[in-house]
């Protein structure tokens, strides 16, 4: 086990100068972030550029949680577009890092601010009389604090279901917990307590809903398929 951890440390150290090199190549519109998913709350081990405001020691974002949730089935996600809370349009790619056993332990992420490119494209499209722009790009919350990421995911899930927690029936409550689970929220330490507090329920109740949601997902007992994701927008998170 120790040799595997050493191997992962070596890989991360080897990639650290690559972070600076990529950012320098693309200039001020580019940000490169190196993540160590062994520490979800402080996963950022190297960063160059400033597009999303990430800093060393910062927490993983929504996409990192999703990678953790997928485990060995995680794949690279390339050229997806989202919008920051400040309105910047960002094109991103997330390359999953694996050790020699194939286990996922981190990611190398590239974020490019394409706001001005999109603005020019929209202007040219308007002059040509055709539609343009990326107004439908999903908004992503960034924060070096993992709690802010969990809060944003919970708020988004409730918004998608169009109800407060009190207004959800049992089936939709299980769907909420299953969706959060599939997004990797509960891989984060203390996330179950945070979600329980936000929903105004006890920690025991939250654990019960999570257990039932996982069981229902396996058997299809909640009226949905036993496989697949409830996330109708798999993109929408910056690394």
Buried (B, 14 or more C-beta within 10 A) or exposed (E): EEEEEEBBBEBBEEBEEBBBEBBEEBEEBBBBBBBBBBBBBBBBBBBBBBBBEBEEEBBBBBBBBBBBBBEEEBEEBEEBBBBBEEEBBBBBBBBBBBBEEEEBBBBBBBBBBBBEBBEEBBEEEEEEEEEBBBEEBEEBBBBBEBBBBBBBBBEBBBEBBEBEBEEBEEEBBBBBBBBBBBBBBBBBEEBBEBBBEBBEBEEEEBBEBBEBBBEBBEEEEBEBEEEEBBBEEEBBBBB
